[in-house]
Amino acid sequence: MKKMIGALRVLLALLVAAPLALPAQEIDPNHLPPSLDPKRTANGLAQTPPMGWNSWNKFACNVTEKTIRATADAIASNGMKEAGYQYVVIDDCWHGARDADGFITQDKDRFPSGIKALADYVHSKGLKFGIYSDAGKLTCGGRPGSQGHEYQDAIQYARWGVDYLKYDWCSTGTRNAEEAYALMADALRATGRDIVFSLCEWGQNKPWLWASKIGNLWRTTGDIWDSFDKQDKAHSWANNMLRIVDLNEPLWPFAGPGHWNDPDMLEVGNGGMSNAEYRSHFSLWAMMAAPLIAGNDVANMDAETRAILLNHDVIGVDQDPLGVQGRRVWKDGDQEAWVKPLSGGRRAVLFFNRGAKAAPTQVAWEALGYPPALKAQVRDLWAHRPLAASAGRLGATVQPHDVVMLLVTPLG
Ligand code: GLA
């Protein structure tokens, strides 16, 4: 009996080890990828919040290889690549059926050239390529999920050249989230390829408490949306974007290099909010060190949208190497002040007006964590000009649903 159990154990160990052994052979032990460096969190990737583009917010299930190619072309030529947008991610609905061996294939009508060719194309533009799956039997769009195929899917992604995986939480039944995400993280790590791992369980299991060693970013809330119904504008602004902000803001202590709170992808340019509201959305995401994943049609965007997504100063706040998530430090009715500590003793300050009327706002240096006698240089990051700071305090008039975003550099 003991012998039988021993033999079964060996068999089980072999079965479990089999998928690990295959890709591991490709790893040069003298040049371990950061993902295998045990000193780092999760996998050593995403030391600043990931930046890129994802198909879902604009194209949902209508995504095709043409969309992805056009998007990669646009990002590589319209300044977005230079601004830091890097990952081009196909969200749900790219999948076909599993083949006879259980490997996932693509939807052959929408992606006739195959995912490998598409990833090669994105790479040829100097960009990185991302894909989407789900920890359950089915994705949220009803395509095959990864449950029971984790190692096979990770191998397939690595073969295709995937650099980023968004991993959703539909059809997971009673699965334990931490275990399910850790299993996929192990499978990705075993491929030896650097793959940013994006957890998407909508904050249901408080991933900020356990996911920093598993993945690089975790959704903290339900889905963002941007209404196209002109009558419905207040909805995408107040009921959706601001609701997400208020859920994500208190989680600031859990973010840091390699592991970020993800309040969902950007809606800038999708038509349901005004430009002031999009400016607020983008600024708040930068203050919260959120991943900046554009979600609009970047191949056909207007100048205002472009100016928001390409504000290098605001992006610089998001991408600051200190990696501290900013937070609200002052609130009076609809008026708020936020602070994000930056490298070199600098700070980003955001005055935010949720209300319908322009309002003067001012805060004392102390509220921003500075000594009252501080001398500093202040720059307005949307007006692109210096702002004179009066003694001991900082103030500005903020337009309705808009922001004034400032960079404070202490002198001396
Ligand atoms: C979930 C996710 C979204 C998107 C869709 C795709 O709702 O939260 O971001 O990926 O699934 O079906």
Residues whose N, C-alpha, C, O or C-beta is under 5 A from the ligand:
A	BS01	GLA	W56 D91 D92 C140 G141 D223
